[in-house]
């Protein structure tokens, strides 16, 4: 999406957000990452000199503390805190998630190398037959981290089933975090000093908050804001639109262009869920549409849903919106099912009686990929829109 900021009105749709806050968010995130690394190093520096005497011990402790901080941030990022997903954007969060994980693994390897090079320890520390529990915990954490990185890097090449891949990812991540925490506690090294102990407590609280938000609070919230199926509408031979309405509440407000994770079943605590962009107008939060292309088992499940079936939404998330932009016209460029956020934006502009010119460029391999053609709202009659189709 390109917005031409040459004056005109400021579009304010939905609640919160704004271009200014989205521009500042990456800088604040960078400061948070820097603080997460520097604060534990300060705690190490504040400890008595005997706690970090010797260059190899100093390097190993610095690498371990920095790695622990990055692991915590890596764990927190996918926990769906709305300020993060709303202002940083999910794509940026996923890139940061991968980058922090790789950096943490690199620091863990530096930590291990420094430990092995210390004369009083050496390679004998890897002999698990006589190793104390703290070494076992460290070994399990290291293997889990390496497996996590391998799983993530091989996903595009192997193309595993999403839910199986996600389940393995979640299990390995929790094992790595738990084993790391046990390693720190059983080592009983820096935790005996007030500054470092305070840092470990704060890190632990952040981890608990992430787990509670992701696996308890958000499912409870989605149960309270349950939706039910109105209809499943066939848009083309390869895509359907799932139409939902709020059950017993006024609907969850969102900004055009945002998305939500969908769960289908009797409980919001089911593990399987998939993200889809909301395609309906943001002026009607009690009604939501999701246009979904049939590319997997979950898409086939959606196509077979009957009216009245419960659907739980975790959202909205995402920063790809019109909120806060200053423009006198818009240019939208989309391909295939990627047009869904633009459909929400166009429908919201039409519902708001917005007369600014819009250029919509849509590409597809076949005519079935041009999902905008199933225009049930007659947007061309309600908007000043010029359409360009590319096949």
C-alpha positions as CSV (number, residue, x, y, z in Angstrom):
1,X,0.0,0.0,0.0
2,X,1.3,3.5,-0.9
3,X,-0.3,6.6,0.5
4,X,0.6,9.9,-1.1
5,X,1.1,12.4,1.8
6,X,0.6,15.7,-0.1
7,X,-1.9,17.3,2.2
8,X,-5.6,16.6,2.6
9,X,-7.5,15.1,5.5
10,X,-6.1,12.8,8.1
11,X,-7.9,9.5,8.1
12,X,-8.8,8.3,11.6
13,X,-10.4,4.9,11.6
14,X,-10.7,2.4,14.5
15,X,-9.2,3.1,17.9
16,X,-5.6,3.8,18.8
17,X,-2.6,3.5,16.4
18,X,-1.4,6.3,14.3
19,X,1.5,6.7,11.9
20,X,3.6,8.8,14.4
21,X,3.5,6.0,17.1
22,X,4.3,3.4,14.5
23,X,7.3,5.4,13.4
24,X,8.6,5.7,16.9
25,X,7.9,2.1,17.9
26,X,11.0,0.6,16.1
27,X,13.3,3.1,18.0
28,X,11.7,2.2,21.3
29,X,12.1,-1.5,20.5
30,X,15.8,-1.0,19.7
31,X,16.2,0.8,23.0
32,X,14.5,-2.1,24.8
33,X,16.8,-4.7,23.2
34,X,19.9,-2.6,24.1
35,X,18.6,-2.2,27.7
36,X,17.9,-5.9,28.0
37,X,21.5,-6.7,27.1
38,X,23.2,-3.8,29.0
39,X,21.3,-4.1,32.3
40,X,22.5,-7.6,33.2
41,X,26.0,-6.6,32.2
42,X,25.7,-3.7,34.6
43,X,24.5,-6.2,37.2
44,X,27.6,-8.3,36.5
45,X,29.9,-5.3,36.8
46,X,28.2,-4.4,40.1
47,X,29.0,-7.8,41.6
48,X,32.2,-8.3,43.7
49,X,35.3,-8.7,41.5
50,X,35.7,-12.3,42.7
51,X,32.4,-13.2,40.8
52,X,33.9,-12.4,37.4
53,X,37.7,-12.7,37.9
54,X,39.6,-13.8,34.8
55,X,39.1,-12.9,31.2
56,X,37.5,-16.3,30.2
57,X,35.1,-16.2,33.1
58,X,34.2,-12.6,32.3
59,X,33.6,-13.5,28.6
60,X,31.5,-16.6,29.5
61,X,29.3,-14.6,32.0
62,X,28.8,-11.7,29.6
63,X,27.8,-14.0,26.8
64,X,25.5,-16.1,29.1
65,X,23.7,-13.0,30.5
66,X,23.3,-11.4,27.1
67,X,22.0,-14.7,25.6
68,X,19.5,-15.1,28.5
69,X,18.2,-11.6,27.9
70,X,17.8,-12.2,24.1
71,X,16.1,-15.5,24.8
72,X,13.5,-13.8,27.0
73,X,12.8,-11.2,24.3
74,X,12.6,-14.0,21.7
75,X,10.0,-15.7,24.0
76,X,8.0,-12.5,24.6
77,X,7.7,-11.4,21.0
78,X,5.3,-14.1,19.8
79,X,3.2,-13.8,22.9
80,X,0.8,-11.4,21.2
81,X,1.0,-8.3,23.4
82,X,-1.2,-5.8,21.5
83,X,1.2,-2.8,21.9
84,X,3.9,-4.9,20.1
85,X,1.7,-6.4,17.3
86,X,-0.2,-3.1,16.8
87,X,2.7,-0.7,16.4
88,X,5.7,-2.8,15.4
89,X,3.7,-5.0,13.0
90,X,3.8,-8.8,12.9
91,X,6.3,-9.0,10.0
92,X,8.8,-6.9,11.9
93,X,8.2,-8.9,15.0
94,X,8.8,-12.2,13.2
95,X,12.1,-10.9,11.7
96,X,13.2,-9.7,15.1
97,X,12.2,-13.0,16.6
98,X,14.4,-14.9,14.2
99,X,17.3,-12.4,14.5
100,X,17.3,-12.5,18.3
101,X,17.1,-16.3,18.3
102,X,20.2,-16.6,16.1
103,X,22.0,-14.0,18.2
104,X,21.1,-15.8,21.4
105,X,22.4,-19.1,20.0
106,X,25.6,-17.5,18.9
107,X,26.2,-16.1,22.4
108,X,25.4,-19.5,23.9
109,X,28.1,-21.0,21.7
110,X,30.6,-18.3,22.9
111,X,29.6,-19.0,26.5
112,X,30.3,-22.8,26.0
113,X,33.6,-22.1,24.2
114,X,34.7,-19.9,27.0
115,X,33.8,-22.5,29.6
116,X,35.7,-25.2,27.8
117,X,38.8,-23.1,27.5
118,X,39.0,-22.4,31.2
119,X,41.7,-24.6,32.7
120,X,39.8,-25.5,35.8
121,X,36.9,-26.9,33.7
122,X,37.9,-27.9,30.2
123,X,36.2,-30.5,28.0
124,X,35.6,-32.8,31.0
125,X,32.6,-30.6,31.9
126,X,30.8,-32.2,28.9
127,X,31.0,-35.7,30.4
128,X,27.3,-36.1,31.4
129,X,27.9,-39.4,33.2
130,X,29.2,-37.5,36.2
131,X,27.8,-34.1,35.5
132,X,25.7,-32.2,38.1
133,X,22.1,-31.2,37.3
134,X,23.2,-27.7,36.3
135,X,25.3,-29.1,33.4
136,X,22.4,-31.4,32.3
137,X,20.1,-28.4,32.3
138,X,22.6,-26.4,30.2
139,X,23.0,-29.3,27.8
140,X,19.3,-29.7,27.3
141,X,18.8,-25.9,26.8
142,X,21.6,-25.8,24.2
143,X,20.3,-28.8,22.3
144,X,16.8,-27.3,22.3
145,X,18.0,-24.0,21.0
146,X,20.0,-25.5,18.2
147,X,17.0,-27.7,17.3
148,X,14.8,-24.6,17.3
149,X,17.0,-22.7,14.9
150,X,17.3,-25.8,12.6
151,X,13.5,-26.2,12.7
152,X,13.0,-22.5,11.8
153,X,15.6,-22.4,9.0
154,X,14.4,-25.6,7.4
155,X,10.7,-24.7,7.3
156,X,10.7,-23.1,3.9
157,X,12.7,-26.0,2.3
158,X,10.8,-28.8,4.0
159,X,7.3,-27.2,4.0
160,X,6.0,-29.2,7.0
161,X,2.3,-29.1,8.1
162,X,1.9,-25.8,9.9
163,X,0.3,-27.2,13.1
164,X,2.9,-29.9,13.5
165,X,5.7,-27.5,13.0
166,X,4.2,-25.0,15.4
167,X,3.7,-27.6,18.1
168,X,7.4,-28.7,17.8
169,X,8.4,-25.0,17.9
170,X,6.4,-24.3,21.1
171,X,7.6,-27.4,22.9
172,X,11.3,-26.8,22.1
173,X,11.0,-23.1,23.1
174,X,9.5,-23.9,26.5
175,X,12.0,-26.7,27.1
176,X,14.9,-24.3,26.3
177,X,13.6,-21.5,28.6
178,X,12.8,-23.9,31.5
179,X,16.2,-25.6,31.2
180,X,18.0,-22.2,31.1
181,X,16.2,-21.1,34.2
182,X,17.1,-24.3,36.0
183,X,20.7,-23.9,34.9
184,X,20.9,-20.4,36.4
185,X,19.2,-21.4,39.7
186,X,21.3,-24.6,40.2
187,X,24.5,-22.8,39.3
188,X,23.8,-20.4,42.2
189,X,26.5,-18.0,41.0
190,X,25.3,-14.5,40.2
191,X,21.9,-14.9,41.9
192,X,23.5,-14.5,45.3
193,X,24.2,-10.8,44.5
194,X,21.4,-8.3,44.9
195,X,21.6,-6.6,41.4
196,X,21.8,-9.8,39.5
197,X,19.2,-11.4,41.6
198,X,16.8,-8.5,41.0
199,X,17.4,-8.8,37.2
200,X,16.7,-12.6,37.3
201,X,13.5,-12.0,39.2
202,X,12.3,-9.3,36.7
203,X,13.2,-11.6,33.8
204,X,11.2,-14.4,35.4
205,X,8.2,-12.1,35.9
206,X,8.3,-11.1,32.3
207,X,8.3,-14.7,31.3
208,X,5.3,-15.5,33.5
209,X,3.5,-12.5,32.1
210,X,4.1,-13.6,28.5
211,X,2.8,-17.1,29.3
212,X,-0.3,-15.9,31.1
213,X,-1.1,-13.4,28.3
214,X,-0.6,-15.9,25.5
215,X,-2.1,-19.0,26.9
216,X,-4.7,-17.8,29.5
217,X,-5.8,-14.2,29.1
218,X,-6.1,-14.1,25.3
219,X,-8.2,-17.3,25.1
220,X,-10.4,-16.1,28.0
221,X,-10.9,-12.8,26.2
222,X,-11.8,-14.5,22.9
223,X,-14.3,-16.7,24.7
224,X,-16.0,-13.6,26.1
225,X,-16.0,-12.1,22.6
226,X,-17.2,-15.2,20.8
227,X,-18.4,-15.0,17.2
228,X,-20.7,-17.4,15.3
229,X,-20.9,-18.3,11.6
230,X,-23.5,-16.4,9.5
231,X,-22.6,-18.0,6.2
232,X,-19.7,-19.4,4.1
233,X,-19.9,-17.7,0.7
234,X,-18.1,-19.1,-2.3
235,X,-16.1,-16.3,-4.0
236,X,-14.3,-18.4,-6.7
237,X,-13.3,-22.0,-7.3
238,X,-10.4,-21.6,-4.9
239,X,-11.6,-19.1,-2.2
240,X,-14.5,-18.7,0.2
241,X,-15.6,-15.9,2.5
242,X,-16.4,-16.7,6.1
243,X,-19.0,-14.3,7.5
244,X,-19.3,-14.0,11.3
245,X,-21.4,-12.0,13.7
246,X,-20.8,-11.2,17.4
247,X,-22.6,-13.4,19.9
248,X,-23.9,-11.5,22.9
249,X,-21.5,-8.5,22.6
250,X,-21.0,-5.4,20.4
251,X,-18.0,-6.8,18.5
252,X,-14.3,-6.3,18.8
253,X,-13.1,-3.0,17.2
254,X,-10.3,-3.2,14.7
255,X,-8.5,-1.1,12.1
256,X,-8.8,-1.9,8.4
257,X,-5.9,-4.0,7.3
258,X,-5.5,-5.9,10.6
259,X,-5.8,-9.7,11.1
260,X,-6.9,-12.2,13.7
261,X,-6.1,-15.8,14.6
262,X,-9.2,-18.1,14.1
263,X,-10.0,-21.0,16.3
264,X,-12.9,-23.3,15.5
265,X,-14.4,-25.6,18.1
266,X,-16.2,-25.6,21.5
267,X,-13.3,-23.9,23.4
268,X,-10.8,-21.1,22.7
269,X,-8.1,-23.2,24.4
270,X,-7.8,-25.6,21.4
271,X,-4.2,-25.5,20.1
272,X,-5.0,-25.3,16.3
273,X,-5.4,-21.8,15.0
274,X,-4.6,-19.9,11.8
275,X,-4.2,-16.2,11.0
276,X,-6.4,-14.5,8.5
277,X,-6.9,-10.9,7.5
278,X,-10.2,-9.2,8.3
279,X,-11.8,-8.3,4.9
280,X,-14.9,-6.4,6.2
281,X,-15.4,-2.8,7.0
282,X,-14.1,-1.5,10.4
283,X,-17.3,0.5,10.8
284,X,-19.1,-2.7,11.7
285,X,-17.1,-4.5,14.5
286,X,-20.0,-6.8,15.2
287,X,-19.6,-8.3,11.7
288,X,-16.4,-9.8,10.4
289,X,-15.5,-11.4,7.1
290,X,-12.5,-13.4,6.2
291,X,-11.8,-14.3,2.6
292,X,-9.7,-17.5,2.7
293,X,-8.0,-19.4,-0.2
294,X,-8.2,-23.2,-0.1
295,X,-4.6,-24.3,0.4
296,X,-4.8,-26.7,3.3
297,X,-6.8,-28.8,5.7
298,X,-7.9,-25.8,7.8
299,X,-9.2,-24.0,4.7
300,X,-11.2,-27.1,3.8
301,X,-12.6,-27.1,7.3
302,X,-13.7,-23.5,7.0
303,X,-15.4,-24.2,3.7
304,X,-17.6,-26.8,5.4
305,X,-18.7,-24.8,8.4
306,X,-22.4,-24.4,9.0
307,X,-24.3,-21.4,10.3
308,X,-24.3,-21.1,14.1
309,X,-20.9,-22.7,14.6
310,X,-18.7,-21.0,17.2
311,X,-15.5,-19.3,16.1
312,X,-13.0,-17.7,18.5
313,X,-10.9,-14.7,17.4
314,X,-7.6,-13.7,18.8
315,X,-7.1,-10.2,17.6
316,X,-6.9,-7.7,16.1
317,X,-3.2,-7.6,15.4
318,X,-1.0,-5.9,12.8
319,X,0.2,-2.4,11.9
320,X,-0.6,-2.4,8.1
321,X,-3.4,0.1,8.3
322,X,-4.6,3.5,7.0
323,X,-4.6,4.8,10.6
324,X,-2.9,8.2,11.0
325,X,-1.9,8.6,7.3
326,X,-2.2,12.1,5.7
327,X,-3.2,11.7,2.1
328,X,-5.4,13.1,-0.6
329,X,-5.4,9.9,-2.6
330,X,-4.4,6.2,-2.2
331,X,-2.7,3.6,-4.3
332,X,-3.3,-0.1,-3.4
333,X,-1.2,-2.9,-5.0
334,X,-2.2,-6.5,-4.3
335,X,-1.9,-10.0,-5.7
336,X,-4.3,-12.9,-5.2
337,X,-5.6,-13.4,-1.7
338,X,-3.2,-10.6,-0.6
339,X,-6.0,-8.2,-1.5
340,X,-8.0,-8.9,1.7
341,X,-6.5,-6.1,3.8
342,X,-7.2,-3.7,0.9
343,X,-10.8,-4.9,0.7
344,X,-11.2,-4.0,4.4
345,X,-9.7,-0.5,3.7
346,X,-11.8,0.1,0.6
347,X,-15.0,-1.0,2.4
348,X,-14.2,1.2,5.4
349,X,-13.6,4.2,3.1
350,X,-16.9,3.5,1.3
351,X,-18.8,3.1,4.6
352,X,-17.2,6.4,5.8
353,X,-18.4,8.1,2.5
354,X,-14.7,9.0,1.7
355,X,-14.4,10.6,-1.8
356,X,-10.6,10.6,-2.2
357,X,-9.4,9.0,-5.4
358,X,-8.2,5.4,-5.2
359,X,-6.0,3.5,-7.7
360,X,-6.3,-0.3,-7.2
361,X,-3.8,-2.5,-9.0
362,X,-4.6,-6.2,-8.7
363,X,-2.5,-9.2,-10.1
364,X,-3.4,-12.8,-10.3
365,X,-2.3,-16.0,-12.2
366,X,-5.9,-16.7,-13.3
367,X,-9.2,-14.9,-13.2
368,X,-10.1,-16.9,-10.1
369,X,-7.3,-15.1,-8.2
370,X,-9.0,-11.7,-8.8
371,X,-11.1,-11.9,-5.6
372,X,-12.2,-8.2,-5.8
373,X,-14.5,-9.2,-8.7
374,X,-16.9,-10.7,-6.1
375,X,-17.9,-7.2,-5.1
376,X,-21.1,-7.5,-3.2
377,X,-21.0,-3.9,-2.0
378,X,-20.6,-2.3,-5.4
379,X,-17.6,-0.4,-4.3
380,X,-17.1,1.1,-7.8
381,X,-20.3,3.0,-7.3
382,X,-19.5,4.2,-3.8
383,X,-15.8,5.2,-4.3
384,X,-13.8,7.3,-6.8
385,X,-11.8,4.2,-7.8
386,X,-9.8,3.3,-10.8
387,X,-9.0,-0.4,-11.3
388,X,-6.1,-2.1,-13.1
389,X,-6.1,-5.9,-13.4
390,X,-2.9,-7.9,-14.3
391,X,-3.1,-11.5,-15.4
